[in-house]
Amino acid sequence: MGTKILVTGGTGYAGSHTVVELQNSGFDVVIADNLCNSKKEIITQIEKITGIKPEFEHVDLKSPEETFGIFKKHNDISGVIHFAAYKAVGESTQYPLKYYHNNLYSLINLLEAMKEYSVNNFVFSSSCTVYGNPDSLPVTEKAPVKPALSPYGNTKQISEEIISDTVYTSQLKGISLRYFNPVGAHSSGLIGELPLGVPDNLVPFITQTAIGKRDKLKVFGNDYPTPDGTCIRDYIHVEDLAKAHVVAINRLIKEKQKDEYEVFNLGTGKGYSVLEVVKTFEEVTGVKLNYEITNRRPGDVPEVWAETKLANKELGWKAEKSLTDMMKTAWIWEKNLAENKIF
């Protein structure tokens, strides 16, 4: 038996890929998820990839009783990787209380349960949105945390503050991983991004438009101060992202961290515009996309990409997959969904 890791939101996009990488690295995994934005069938897909079916607890982390119940039942958990949260920037600007209630209560309940059951290793799924509209690029971990441009981004800022305050007043050790833009799908084509309803993120909207689920891709603004007028982001393949979580939880378990609370950017260190992503998808797949330029979307910053030297040096981790890899695997996943090869 390996070391057991609790993965909250483990049937979600980044969570499911991280479960695969954890299992491939010899960890035992228990997933906690309320399935509000994912499908339980993902557990079967994970088993197809790794040959191991992760344990699963259908719980809502907003409930203290349900959260504490996970640790009471699984008294051998060595660490927690916390993905479970609402994550749509646009939706958060429409329903801010929904985001504050879910994202903060779940974190607080989880940290209280960890304290009660003496589980001290915590990896948090954070976001580059904590940087707001950065003063300079690339963004380093020392960049100031500026006022958030969306309630979603603000929940990540507040969550980091909660974790930091808890770490310095308890036995907890924490690492926050600030993602840039995870895209792509597992190389097996068996798991990938699975938005329920209309996608909020660019790449699933691209693939759904290409497959015919959506009539048209909307490009939100072409009047930004960027070379082609569209927003620039640092896109990272979800498999590279998942591997970083394995490195991070190992760093805590093996007591290799240099501070009780550490923060690392996860990205490729290169920015691509929305239109560059569209063009790359068309080149990789041979599919011409129907898209239109529309108004800017609330909460979007013009451009942001990561400085990744700290993660490269301290974690010994580096993103390896290209934008071509991201588009190719995302398209295979979308086609597998359309051909009913997944569910």
Secondary structure, 3 states (H helix, E strand, C coil): CCCEEEEECCCCHHHHHHHHHHHHCCCEEEEEECCCCCCCCHHHHHHHHHCCCCEEEECCCCCHHHHHHHHHHCCCEEEEEECCCCCCHHHHHHCHHHHHHHHHHHHHHHHHHHHHCCCCEEEEEEEHHHHCCCCCCCECCCCCCCCCCCHHHHHHHHHHHHHHHHHCCCCCEEEEEEECEEECCCCCCCCCCCCCCCCCCHHHHHHHHHHCCCCCEEEECCCCCCCCCCCEECEEEHHHHHHHHHHHHHHHHCCCCCCCEEEEEECCCCCEEHHHHHHHHHHHHCCCCCEEEECCCCCCCCEECECCHHHHHHHCCCCCCCHHHHHHHHHHHHHHHHCCCCC
